[in-house]
């Protein structure tokens, strides 16, 4: 399970978030397909750093990921961003999806910004966008990596 997939599990199990966006959560480097109903969220991993010591891997890693919240009005976008922060900021624990486990040591909000949507030819845009940047430390058993 990737960090963004673990985030999807956390947010999909938070009723405050899903009440606002239903199951509309997208992961990866690809753009969200046009015509998707809003509000929705998009998660992208930006950076990962494995923590090592002299004998090799420790199993710990730091990752930076961003969540973009898209909505048709600023109030809904703000509420979705606040609900997301409530679900993620200071989270720690094991996330389970099917048979996979992802051991999160902490998640911390690093930055939040309101983004002015710029029209891109061939792509729909929302009227309100809030980008949240988070830092996460997680553990994976080095023997299984």
DRENPA-3360 file (N, C-alpha, C; in nm, 2 decimals, always signed):
BEGIN
1 = XXXXXXXX = +0.09/-0.12/+0.00/+0.00/+0.00/+0.00/+0.09/+0.12/+0.00 ~ +0.06/+0.22/-0.08/+0.13/+0.34/-0.09/+0.08/+0.44/+0.01 ~ +0.16/+0.55/+0.04/+0.11/+0.65/+0.14/-0.02/+0.71/+0.10 ~ -0.04/+0.74/-0.03/-0.16/+0.80/-0.08/-0.28/+0.70/-0.07 ~ -0.25/+0.57/-0.09/-0.36/+0.47/-0.07/-0.40/+0.46/+0.08 ~ -0.30/+0.47/+0.17/-0.33/+0.47/+0.31/-0.42/+0.60/+0.35 ~ -0.38/+0.71/+0.29/-0.46/+0.83/+0.31/-0.60/+0.81/+0.26 ~ -0.62/+0.75/+0.15/-0.75/+0.72/+0.10/-0.84/+0.64/+0.19;
9 = XXXXXXXX = -0.77/+0.54/+0.25/-0.85/+0.45/+0.35/-0.89/+0.54/+0.47 ~ -0.80/+0.62/+0.52/-0.83/+0.70/+0.64/-0.95/+0.80/+0.61 ~ -0.94/+0.87/+0.49/-1.04/+0.96/+0.46/-1.17/+0.90/+0.42 ~ -1.17/+0.78/+0.36/-1.29/+0.71/+0.32/-1.36/+0.66/+0.44 ~ -1.29/+0.64/+0.55/-1.36/+0.60/+0.68/-1.40/+0.71/+0.77 ~ -1.38/+0.84/+0.72/-1.42/+0.95/+0.80/-1.55/+1.01/+0.75 ~ -1.66/+1.00/+0.83/-1.79/+1.04/+0.78/-1.80/+1.19/+0.75 ~ -1.72/+1.28/+0.82/-1.72/+1.42/+0.79/-1.67/+1.45/+0.65;
17 = XXXXXXXX = -1.57/+1.37/+0.61/-1.51/+1.39/+0.47/-1.61/+1.33/+0.37 ~ -1.65/+1.21/+0.39/-1.73/+1.14/+0.28/-1.87/+1.21/+0.27 ~ -1.92/+1.27/+0.37/-2.05/+1.34/+0.36/-2.03/+1.45/+0.26 ~ -1.92/+1.51/+0.25/-1.90/+1.62/+0.16/-1.86/+1.58/+0.02 ~ -1.77/+1.48/+0.01/-1.72/+1.44/-0.13/-1.76/+1.30/-0.17 ~ -1.84/+1.23/-0.10/-1.87/+1.09/-0.13/-1.75/+1.01/-0.15 ~ -1.73/+0.93/-0.25/-1.62/+0.85/-0.28/-1.52/+0.91/-0.38 ~ -1.53/+1.03/-0.41/-1.46/+1.10/-0.51/-1.32/+1.14/-0.46;
25 = XXXXXXXX = -1.23/+1.05/-0.46/-1.09/+1.07/-0.41/-1.00/+1.00/-0.52 ~ -0.91/+1.08/-0.57/-0.82/+1.04/-0.69/-0.68/+1.04/-0.64 ~ -0.60/+0.95/-0.69/-0.46/+0.93/-0.66/-0.37/+0.93/-0.78 ~ -0.26/+1.00/-0.77/-0.16/+0.98/-0.88/-0.12/+1.10/-0.95 ~ -0.04/+1.08/-1.05/+0.02/+1.19/-1.13/-0.08/+1.23/-1.25 ~ -0.18/+1.15/-1.27/-0.27/+1.18/-1.38/-0.37/+1.28/-1.34 ~ -0.42/+1.36/-1.43/-0.52/+1.46/-1.40/-0.65/+1.38/-1.37 ~ -0.74/+1.45/-1.29/-0.87/+1.39/-1.27/-0.95/+1.40/-1.40;
33 = XXXXXXXX = -1.01/+1.30/-1.45/-1.09/+1.31/-1.57/-1.19/+1.42/-1.57 ~ -1.21/+1.48/-1.69/-1.30/+1.59/-1.69/-1.44/+1.54/-1.68 ~ -1.53/+1.62/-1.63/-1.67/+1.58/-1.62/-1.70/+1.52/-1.48 ~ -1.60/+1.51/-1.39/-1.63/+1.45/-1.26/-1.70/+1.55/-1.17 ~ -1.80/+1.49/-1.10/-1.88/+1.57/-1.01/-1.79/+1.63/-0.90 ~ -1.81/+1.75/-0.86/-1.74/+1.81/-0.74/-1.84/+1.82/-0.63 ~ -1.79/+1.82/-0.51/-1.64/+1.83/-0.47/-1.57/+1.69/-0.48 ~ -1.44/+1.70/-0.50/-1.36/+1.58/-0.50/-1.22/+1.62/-0.44;
41 = XXXXXXXX = -1.14/+1.52/-0.42/-1.00/+1.54/-0.37/-0.91/+1.46/-0.46 ~ -0.79/+1.52/-0.46/-0.68/+1.46/-0.54/-0.56/+1.45/-0.45 ~ -0.49/+1.34/-0.45/-0.37/+1.32/-0.36/-0.25/+1.28/-0.45 ~ -0.14/+1.35/-0.42/-0.02/+1.32/-0.49/+0.10/+1.32/-0.40 ~ +0.18/+1.21/-0.41/+0.30/+1.21/-0.33/+0.41/+1.29/-0.39 ~ +0.47/+1.38/-0.31/+0.57/+1.47/-0.36/+0.72/+1.42/-0.34 ~ +0.74/+1.37/-0.22/+0.88/+1.34/-0.19/+0.88/+1.23/-0.08 ~ +0.98/+1.14/-0.09/+1.00/+1.03/+0.01/+1.15/+1.02/+0.04;
49 = XXXXXXXX = +1.17/+1.00/+0.17/+1.31/+0.99/+0.22/+1.32/+0.87/+0.31 ~ +1.39/+0.77/+0.27/+1.41/+0.65/+0.36/+1.51/+0.69/+0.47 ~ +1.49/+0.65/+0.59/+1.58/+0.67/+0.70/+1.66/+0.55/+0.71 ~ +1.79/+0.57/+0.70/+1.89/+0.46/+0.70/+1.99/+0.47/+0.82 ~ +2.06/+0.36/+0.85/+2.17/+0.37/+0.95/+2.28/+0.29/+0.89 ~ +2.39/+0.27/+0.96/+2.51/+0.21/+0.90/+2.49/+0.07/+0.85 ~ +2.39/+0.00/+0.91/+2.37/-0.14/+0.87/+2.26/-0.16/+0.76 ~ +2.21/-0.05/+0.72/+2.11/-0.05/+0.61/+1.98/+0.01/+0.64;
57 = XXXXXXXX = +1.87/-0.04/+0.59/+1.74/+0.02/+0.61/+1.69/+0.00/+0.75 ~ +1.62/+0.11/+0.80/+1.55/+0.10/+0.93/+1.41/+0.06/+0.92 ~ +1.35/+0.08/+0.80/+1.21/+0.06/+0.78/+1.13/+0.19/+0.79 ~ +1.19/+0.29/+0.84/+1.12/+0.42/+0.86/+1.14/+0.51/+0.73 ~ +1.04/+0.58/+0.70/+1.05/+0.68/+0.59/+0.97/+0.80/+0.62 ~ +1.01/+0.91/+0.56/+0.93/+1.04/+0.57/+0.88/+1.06/+0.43 ~ +0.76/+1.11/+0.42/+0.70/+1.14/+0.29/+0.62/+1.27/+0.30 ~ +0.63/+1.34/+0.19/+0.55/+1.46/+0.17/+0.44/+1.43/+0.07;
65 = XXXXXXXX = +0.32/+1.46/+0.10/+0.21/+1.44/+0.01/+0.12/+1.56/+0.01 ~ +0.05/+1.59/-0.10/-0.05/+1.70/-0.11/-0.18/+1.65/-0.14 ~ -0.28/+1.71/-0.08/-0.42/+1.69/-0.11/-0.48/+1.82/-0.16 ~ -0.54/+1.81/-0.28/-0.61/+1.92/-0.33/-0.76/+1.90/-0.32 ~ -0.83/+2.00/-0.26/-0.97/+1.99/-0.24/-1.04/+2.08/-0.35 ~ -1.12/+2.02/-0.43/-1.19/+2.10/-0.53/-1.34/+2.11/-0.50 ~ -1.40/+2.22/-0.52/-1.54/+2.24/-0.50/-1.59/+2.35/-0.59 ~ -1.72/+2.36/-0.60/-1.78/+2.47/-0.68/-1.81/+2.60/-0.60;
73 = XXXXXXXX = -1.79/+2.59/-0.47/-1.81/+2.72/-0.39/-1.70/+2.71/-0.28 ~ -1.66/+2.83/-0.24/-1.55/+2.84/-0.13/-1.59/+2.78/+0.00 ~ -1.72/+2.79/+0.04/-1.76/+2.73/+0.17/-1.74/+2.58/+0.17 ~ -1.79/+2.51/+0.07/-1.78/+2.37/+0.06/-1.63/+2.33/+0.06 ~ -1.55/+2.40/-0.02/-1.41/+2.37/-0.03/-1.34/+2.39/+0.11 ~ -1.38/+2.49/+0.18/-1.32/+2.52/+0.31/-1.36/+2.41/+0.41 ~ -1.49/+2.37/+0.41/-1.54/+2.26/+0.49/-1.47/+2.13/+0.47 ~ -1.45/+2.10/+0.34/-1.38/+1.97/+0.30/-1.23/+1.98/+0.35;
81 = XXXXXXXX = -1.17/+2.09/+0.33/-1.03/+2.10/+0.38/-1.02/+2.09/+0.53 ~ -1.12/+2.15/+0.60/-1.12/+2.14/+0.75/-1.14/+2.00/+0.80 ~ -1.24/+1.93/+0.73/-1.27/+1.79/+0.77/-1.15/+1.70/+0.74 ~ -1.08/+1.73/+0.63/-0.96/+1.65/+0.60/-0.85/+1.67/+0.70 ~ -0.83/+1.80/+0.74/-0.73/+1.82/+0.84/-0.77/+1.76/+0.97 ~ -0.89/+1.76/+1.01/-0.94/+1.69/+1.13/-0.91/+1.54/+1.13 ~ -0.92/+1.48/+1.01/-0.90/+1.34/+1.00/-0.75/+1.30/+1.00 ~ -0.67/+1.39/+0.94/-0.53/+1.35/+0.92/-0.43/+1.41/+1.02;
89 = XXXXXXXX = -0.45/+1.54/+1.05/-0.35/+1.61/+1.14/-0.33/+1.54/+1.27 ~ -0.21/+1.50/+1.31/-0.18/+1.43/+1.43/-0.22/+1.28/+1.43 ~ -0.26/+1.22/+1.31/-0.30/+1.08/+1.30/-0.18/+1.00/+1.32 ~ -0.20/+0.89/+1.40/-0.10/+0.78/+1.41/-0.18/+0.65/+1.43 ~ -0.12/+0.54/+1.37/-0.19/+0.41/+1.38/-0.16/+0.33/+1.26 ~ -0.22/+0.21/+1.26/-0.20/+0.11/+1.15/-0.33/+0.12/+1.07 ~ -0.31/+0.14/+0.94/-0.42/+0.15/+0.84/-0.42/+0.01/+0.77 ~ -0.54/-0.05/+0.77/-0.55/-0.18/+0.71/-0.65/-0.18/+0.59;
97 = XXXXXXXX = -0.61/-0.23/+0.48/-0.69/-0.24/+0.36/-0.67/-0.38/+0.30 ~ -0.77/-0.46/+0.30/-0.76/-0.60/+0.26/-0.66/-0.67/+0.35 ~ -0.56/-0.73/+0.29/-0.46/-0.79/+0.38/-0.33/-0.70/+0.40 ~ -0.33/-0.58/+0.35/-0.22/-0.50/+0.36/-0.23/-0.40/+0.48 ~ -0.12/-0.38/+0.55/-0.11/-0.29/+0.66/-0.01/-0.18/+0.63 ~ -0.04/-0.06/+0.68/+0.05/+0.05/+0.66/+0.06/+0.12/+0.80 ~ +0.18/+0.12/+0.86/+0.20/+0.17/+1.00/+0.24/+0.31/+0.99 ~ +0.15/+0.40/+1.03/+0.18/+0.55/+1.02/+0.22/+0.59/+1.16;
105 = XXXXXXXX = +0.34/+0.65/+1.17/+0.39/+0.70/+1.30/+0.33/+0.84/+1.33 ~ +0.32/+0.92/+1.23/+0.25/+1.05/+1.25/+0.22/+1.11/+1.11 ~ +0.12/+1.20/+1.11/+0.09/+1.28/+1.00/+0.08/+1.43/+1.05 ~ +0.14/+1.52/+0.98/+0.13/+1.66/+1.03/+0.11/+1.75/+0.91 ~ +0.01/+1.84/+0.93/-0.01/+1.94/+0.83/+0.11/+2.03/+0.82 ~ +0.16/+2.05/+0.70/+0.28/+2.14/+0.68/+0.24/+2.27/+0.62 ~ +0.15/+2.28/+0.53/+0.11/+2.40/+0.47/-0.03/+2.39/+0.41 ~ -0.09/+2.50/+0.40/-0.22/+2.51/+0.33/-0.24/+2.64/+0.25;
113 = XXXXXXXX = -0.29/+2.63/+0.13/-0.30/+2.75/+0.05/-0.42/+2.74/-0.04 ~ -0.48/+2.86/-0.06/-0.59/+2.87/-0.15/-0.53/+2.89/-0.29 ~ -0.58/+2.81/-0.38/-0.52/+2.82/-0.52/-0.62/+2.89/-0.61 ~ -0.57/+2.98/-0.69/-0.66/+3.04/-0.79/-0.67/+2.95/-0.91 ~ -0.79/+2.90/-0.94/-0.80/+2.80/-1.05/-0.77/+2.87/-1.18 ~ -0.68/+2.82/-1.26/-0.64/+2.87/-1.39/-0.70/+2.78/-1.49 ~ -0.78/+2.84/-1.59/-0.84/+2.76/-1.69/-0.73/+2.69/-1.78 ~ -0.74/+2.56/-1.79/-0.65/+2.49/-1.88/-0.74/+2.43/-1.99;
121 = XXXXXXXX = -0.70/+2.46/-2.12/-0.78/+2.41/-2.23/-0.80/+2.26/-2.22 ~ -0.92/+2.21/-2.24/-0.96/+2.07/-2.24/-0.97/+2.01/-2.10 ~ -0.96/+2.10/-1.99/-0.98/+2.05/-1.86/-1.08/+2.14/-1.78 ~ -1.17/+2.07/-1.71/-1.26/+2.15/-1.63/-1.19/+2.19/-1.50 ~ -1.24/+2.30/-1.44/-1.18/+2.35/-1.32/-1.29/+2.38/-1.22 ~ -1.26/+2.37/-1.10/-1.35/+2.41/-0.99/-1.34/+2.56/-0.97 ~ -1.44/+2.61/-0.89/-1.43/+2.75/-0.86/-1.35/+2.78/-0.74 ~ -1.33/+2.67/-0.66/-1.25/+2.69/-0.53/-1.16/+2.57/-0.52;
129 = XXXXXXXX = -1.03/+2.60/-0.48/-0.93/+2.49/-0.47/-0.85/+2.52/-0.34 ~ -0.83/+2.43/-0.25/-0.74/+2.44/-0.14/-0.65/+2.33/-0.14 ~ -0.52/+2.36/-0.14/-0.41/+2.26/-0.14/-0.35/+2.25/+0.00 ~ -0.35/+2.13/+0.05/-0.29/+2.10/+0.18/-0.17/+2.01/+0.16 ~ -0.06/+2.05/+0.22/+0.07/+1.97/+0.22/+0.09/+1.91/+0.36 ~ +0.11/+1.78/+0.36/+0.13/+1.71/+0.48/+0.26/+1.64/+0.48 ~ +0.32/+1.61/+0.60/+0.44/+1.53/+0.62/+0.39/+1.40/+0.70 ~ +0.44/+1.29/+0.66/+0.41/+1.16/+0.72/+0.54/+1.09/+0.75;
137 = XXXXXXXX = +0.54/+1.02/+0.87/+0.65/+0.92/+0.89/+0.58/+0.79/+0.90 ~ +0.63/+0.69/+0.83/+0.57/+0.56/+0.84/+0.68/+0.45/+0.85 ~ +0.64/+0.33/+0.89/+0.73/+0.22/+0.91/+0.68/+0.10/+0.83 ~ +0.78/+0.04/+0.76/+0.76/-0.08/+0.69/+0.87/-0.18/+0.73 ~ +0.84/-0.30/+0.76/+0.94/-0.39/+0.80/+1.04/-0.41/+0.69 ~ +1.17/-0.38/+0.71/+1.27/-0.38/+0.61/+1.28/-0.52/+0.54 ~ +1.25/-0.62/+0.61/+1.25/-0.76/+0.56/+1.15/-0.78/+0.45 ~ +1.04/-0.70/+0.45/+0.93/-0.72/+0.35/+0.94/-0.62/+0.24;
145 = X = +1.03/-0.52/+0.25/+1.03/-0.41/+0.15/+1.11/-0.46/+0.03;
% end
